[in-house]
Amino acid sequence: MEKKEFFEILRNSMLDSKDRYYRNLVFIQDESDILRHVLEVLQLYLDINPDPLIAYAFHPWAKGAKDRLEELRKIVKNSEKLIDIDYSSSERYLGSTFDVAILDLVDNFEPNHIGRLVDLVRGGGLIILYTNDLKNNKIFKNSILREGKVLDVYETRFIRKLTEHEGIFVISNSEYYAKPFKGEVKEKPSPQLPKKPTMPVELHSLCLSSDQNKVLESFIGMRYGSRKVLVITASRGRGKSAVTGLGMAGLIFKHGFRKGRKYKIIVTAPSIASSSQTMEFLKRGLDALGVEYREKRSPMGFINSLEGEGFRVFFEIPEATLEHEGDLLVVDEAAAIGIGYIDSALKTWKKVVLVTTVHGYEGSGKAFLRYLNRLLKQRKTTVYWEEMRKPLRYAEGDPIEKWLYDSLLLDAEPEDVQQEIDKVYFETLDKEELFSDDRKLRQVYGILVTAHYRNNPNDLMIMGDGIHHTIKGLSIEGTNSYIGVVQIANEGGLSDELIHSALMGVTFDGDLIPDRMIKHSRLIEFGKMKGWRIVRIAVMQELQDKGFGSQMLEMIIEDAKRQEIDWVGSSFMGDMRVLNFWIRNGFYPVHVSPKKNEKLGDYPVIVIKPISEIATKAVRVAAYVLKEKLLNTLHDVYFSMDPEIAQIILSGIKVHKEVKINPIYVDKAVAFLQGVSPYESSADGIHLLALKYFWDAKREWSLEPEQEILLIAKILQGRPWRFTSASLNSNRTGVNEMLYQAIAELLYRYYSLNSETKVGISLDKLDDDQID
């Protein structure tokens, strides 16, 4: 296509998109004269919309990056409306809206950035992606290199998708390709005031869609009754954070402004940036209602708290909310925080609002909702579910949203299994073939993302381009229907230099398990050994708990033995169901990160199944070191670990140490049973009994799981009684009784003592080493 024709078609599409509220995208790739193309396209848009708000994303520290930005500034009439965004802090702009987004891909091409920033553009707007060469010498891609090699199957598919969708225009080394949007879009959504609104009309007037009006009304249910959960789900750009802020304003208004106890709401999210829109719309709602307040902002400019007569709303990191009490907990981007935190929050808080993205760049909200639904059924809590469908930033049917979802596979889901499963076939998939076959790729990746709610677009690129990543599939024999998928990364075989670097605290890309094991177990053999890290393993939801996952593990272990691999392992966020799966299949916990993942709110865990003799020895030592660390530091380093997670890990570490207890402390525990010594006076003896129990790997009996959780939460972690009671869904009286029964069992099993035993110790009954 000739340049003149290309720009004429592009101009007509820009005018049409302005009328019909959809977006256009221009992709530019040129090794010699890239900036000229960008300037020409931007100028064309400026001729139609002379004063747009422009987002320009780049790496400001990269050589030449700022120079390219300054060239673009020269043609923008109002340079203050050109907002430069550092990719590393782009998350803070979620919820913002622009007319134009320009993504500089010269130094880096990272799918997460595409997914995060393309959606910020409103209908009638333009997205420009430009690069010198999408496939080579990019920051993120270089991090996937292994022995100087990397594939480009992801980029090949990405470029192909640009030519398959409408509303997309491509300039490639002075060749022009145009595919204007010819489809239909729905009218821009409009608000619809309920006939008898329970929330203030002033708040309804701030809504932009009937979806928002409906969800706003649902907040009234959080005023009354006991335990309640409101779940709000939507794809990006539907206004869920905005209406959440308005809903909080409505609850504050309905509560009234009487003196005395303040109505307290805590807002949490993966970061304060993630909650920014919720807090901003709370502020707008209060303004609309004429409510006075005092505002505090974070150093980055985000609202940290709003406080007025009779109410207080403030942001807290997820972990800290579990130590607070209040009237309402609002969790924004709940799927990105994780089900473990949600479980703890539902135990601690009576009223909770969960807001989460479905098909967003943060991961699979649908998988999260399945986990959540299962959890809520166990909790027997009153739940209100609200789904928002209508986009607000652009028209429903927008072609760029379709391209984005297809290109990044944000909506990938497995196909339904129609036939009976007689035999299954386990195979290693060819990546080039997989990434050129959309149906197969959607199946395979769909199984992974619908089983694991923590995904992001970068995962697909790593899986495809990394030569050290292998994809295996379990299919129904004789068909193209996949029911299970495993992603495996080759690790280990490190040089002496890398092993020394790890010992000195240096972290390097790849080789996650060897790196962590060298640092924390201090064994250099973990660097020399070769292993397979199972990045993800997944089975279709309807076929889970039928043994297919365990079958895949068995076949992987057998394959590893044939290839003389030393170990097979995995690293994942601590989750009860996942931990139980690995331990049940013979994997040993060998490491728990001393720090929680700040965004996901859980402690990363590593499990390993040793194969070679040297790996067996190393894993046993590492397991011993981990058990020692946990039992010695649960009150400190792992104080905020979910006690149920700690219980599973400790139960899975089958290493033994004999713990001898001074008779004085045993006598204190007996006195506790007799009721003559309160818990606080006997806590030292009870603590030693708990240590003896958890170190005892030779016993053929166990306490009840709830009793073990109690010992961990109260005795080893030193948690408050309130938290311990919430963890066990009990009250103080019930927890005291449970503790009594656990101590009685331990004293009887280890010392044949009970509440009738005579108390008191004579000096002549003590050994010399017990009094020196």
KAQUIQUI-V567680 format. One record per pair of residues at least 6 apart in sequence whose ideal C-beta (glycine too) atoms are under 6 Angstrom apart, sorted by the first residue. I is the first residue (numbers start at 1). J is the second residue. Records with the same first field share a line. If there is no record, write none. Layout:
# KAQUIQUI-V567680
I = J ; J
This chain:
# KAQUIQUI-V567680
1 = 176
3 = 176
6 = 176 ; 178
9 = 178 ; 180
10 = 169
11 = 44
13 = 24 ; 180
14 = 48
17 = 24 ; 124
18 = 124
20 = 185
21 = 123 ; 124 ; 188 ; 394 ; 395
22 = 123 ; 185 ; 394 ; 395 ; 398
23 = 121 ; 125 ; 394 ; 398 ; 400
24 = 126 ; 167
25 = 127 ; 168 ; 400
26 = 41 ; 128 ; 169
27 = 129 ; 162 ; 170
28 = 37 ; 38 ; 130 ; 171
29 = 131 ; 134 ; 172
30 = 37 ; 173
31 = 132
34 = 130 ; 132
35 = 71
37 = 171
38 = 130
43 = 75
45 = 126
50 = 77
51 = 78
52 = 99 ; 100
53 = 81 ; 98 ; 99
54 = 82 ; 100
55 = 83 ; 85 ; 98 ; 101
56 = 69 ; 82 ; 84 ; 102
57 = 85 ; 87 ; 103 ; 117
58 = 65 ; 104
59 = 65 ; 87 ; 107 ; 108
60 = 66 ; 86
62 = 107
69 = 84
73 = 79 ; 82
76 = 82
85 = 93
87 = 113
90 = 116
91 = 273
92 = 273
95 = 241 ; 277
96 = 120
97 = 122 ; 393
98 = 120 ; 121
99 = 125
100 = 125 ; 126
101 = 117 ; 120 ; 121 ; 127
102 = 128
103 = 129
105 = 129 ; 131
106 = 131 ; 132
108 = 138 ; 139 ; 140
109 = 134 ; 138
110 = 140
111 = 408 ; 457 ; 458 ; 461
112 = 456 ; 457 ; 458
115 = 361 ; 408 ; 457
116 = 361
118 = 127 ; 404
119 = 236 ; 237
121 = 127
122 = 393
123 = 394 ; 395
134 = 155
135 = 152 ; 155
143 = 509
144 = 150 ; 462 ; 465 ; 466
146 = 467 ; 468
149 = 467
150 = 465
151 = 465
153 = 431 ; 432 ; 435 ; 464
154 = 461 ; 464 ; 465
157 = 435
158 = 407
161 = 406 ; 407
162 = 168 ; 170
165 = 403
166 = 179 ; 181 ; 399
167 = 181 ; 399 ; 400
168 = 179
169 = 178
170 = 177
181 = 399
185 = 395 ; 397
186 = 396 ; 397
189 = 209 ; 390
191 = 207 ; 213
192 = 210 ; 213
193 = 204
194 = 217
197 = 204
198 = 220
199 = 216 ; 217 ; 250
200 = 253
202 = 288 ; 289
203 = 246 ; 250 ; 285
204 = 213
206 = 246
207 = 213
208 = 392
209 = 390
211 = 388 ; 390
212 = 239 ; 243
215 = 232 ; 243 ; 386
216 = 243 ; 246 ; 247
218 = 384 ; 386
219 = 247 ; 250 ; 251
221 = 384
222 = 228 ; 230 ; 351
223 = 254
227 = 350 ; 381
228 = 351 ; 382
229 = 352 ; 381 ; 383
230 = 353 ; 384
231 = 354 ; 385
232 = 240 ; 355 ; 386
233 = 356 ; 358 ; 387
234 = 240 ; 388
235 = 358 ; 359
236 = 360
237 = 391 ; 392 ; 393
238 = 388 ; 391
239 = 392
240 = 355 ; 388
241 = 277 ; 278
242 = 281
244 = 278 ; 355
245 = 278 ; 281 ; 282
246 = 281 ; 285
248 = 265 ; 282
249 = 282 ; 285 ; 286
252 = 263 ; 311
253 = 289
255 = 263
257 = 309 ; 310
258 = 310
262 = 310 ; 311 ; 312
263 = 311 ; 327
264 = 312 ; 326 ; 327
265 = 313 ; 328
266 = 316 ; 321 ; 324 ; 326 ; 329
267 = 275 ; 315 ; 330
268 = 316 ; 318 ; 321 ; 331
269 = 275 ; 332 ; 333
270 = 333 ; 336 ; 337 ; 599
272 = 298 ; 302 ; 315
274 = 332 ; 333
275 = 315 ; 332
276 = 302
278 = 332
279 = 303
286 = 293
291 = 308
292 = 308
293 = 306 ; 308
294 = 307
295 = 306
296 = 304 ; 305
297 = 303 ; 304
298 = 304
304 = 315
305 = 314
306 = 313
318 = 337 ; 341 ; 601
319 = 640
321 = 329
322 = 344 ; 348
328 = 351
329 = 349 ; 352
330 = 353
331 = 354
332 = 355
334 = 354 ; 356
335 = 356 ; 363 ; 365 ; 368 ; 453
336 = 362
337 = 601
338 = 600 ; 601 ; 602
339 = 371
340 = 575 ; 602 ; 642
341 = 601
343 = 375
345 = 352
346 = 379
347 = 726
348 = 726
356 = 365
357 = 365
358 = 365 ; 366
359 = 410 ; 411
361 = 457
363 = 453 ; 454 ; 455
364 = 449 ; 450 ; 453 ; 455
367 = 450 ; 453
368 = 453
376 = 383
405 = 411
408 = 457
409 = 445
412 = 442 ; 445 ; 446 ; 449
413 = 446 ; 450
414 = 443 ; 446 ; 447 ; 540
415 = 443
417 = 481
421 = 476
423 = 477
424 = 474
425 = 475 ; 477
426 = 474 ; 555
427 = 473
428 = 472
429 = 471 ; 473
431 = 464
434 = 440 ; 441
435 = 464
443 = 482
444 = 473 ; 482 ; 485
447 = 485 ; 538 ; 540
448 = 485 ; 536 ; 538
449 = 455
451 = 538
452 = 536
463 = 469 ; 487
468 = 489 ; 490
469 = 489
470 = 488
471 = 487
472 = 486
473 = 482 ; 485
474 = 483 ; 484 ; 552
475 = 482
483 = 540 ; 543
484 = 539 ; 548 ; 552
485 = 538
486 = 537 ; 552
487 = 535 ; 536
488 = 532 ; 534
489 = 533 ; 535
491 = 511 ; 513 ; 514 ; 531 ; 533
492 = 514 ; 529 ; 530 ; 531
493 = 530
494 = 514 ; 527
499 = 524 ; 527
502 = 515 ; 518 ; 519
512 = 571
513 = 533 ; 569 ; 606
514 = 526 ; 527
516 = 591 ; 606
517 = 526
518 = 526 ; 527
520 = 591
521 = 622 ; 625
523 = 618
525 = 614 ; 618
526 = 618
529 = 566 ; 615
530 = 565 ; 566
531 = 566 ; 567 ; 569
532 = 560 ; 565 ; 568
533 = 569
534 = 570
539 = 548 ; 549
550 = 585
553 = 585
557 = 568
560 = 568 ; 611
561 = 611
566 = 611 ; 612 ; 615
567 = 608 ; 610 ; 611 ; 615
568 = 609
569 = 608
570 = 607
571 = 604 ; 606
572 = 578
573 = 600 ; 602 ; 604
574 = 602 ; 603 ; 605 ; 645
576 = 644
579 = 648
582 = 607
583 = 652
586 = 609
587 = 607 ; 609
588 = 608 ; 619 ; 623
589 = 607 ; 649 ; 652 ; 653
590 = 606 ; 608 ; 619 ; 622 ; 623 ; 626
591 = 606
592 = 603 ; 605
593 = 603 ; 604
594 = 637
596 = 603
603 = 641
608 = 619
610 = 616 ; 619
623 = 653 ; 655
624 = 655
627 = 653 ; 655
631 = 691
634 = 716 ; 717
635 = 717 ; 718
639 = 717
643 = 709 ; 712 ; 713 ; 727
644 = 709
646 = 712
647 = 708 ; 709 ; 712
650 = 694
654 = 697
655 = 697
656 = 697 ; 698
657 = 695
659 = 691 ; 692 ; 695
661 = 688
662 = 770
663 = 761
664 = 761
665 = 684 ; 685 ; 688
667 = 759 ; 761
668 = 682 ; 685
669 = 682 ; 685 ; 686 ; 689 ; 743 ; 747
670 = 753 ; 757 ; 759
671 = 677 ; 759
672 = 682
673 = 744 ; 755
674 = 755
686 = 715
687 = 715
689 = 746
690 = 711 ; 715
693 = 746
703 = 742
706 = 728
707 = 742
710 = 738 ; 739
713 = 719 ; 724 ; 727
714 = 724
721 = 732
724 = 735
725 = 731 ; 732 ; 735
747 = 753
748 = 754
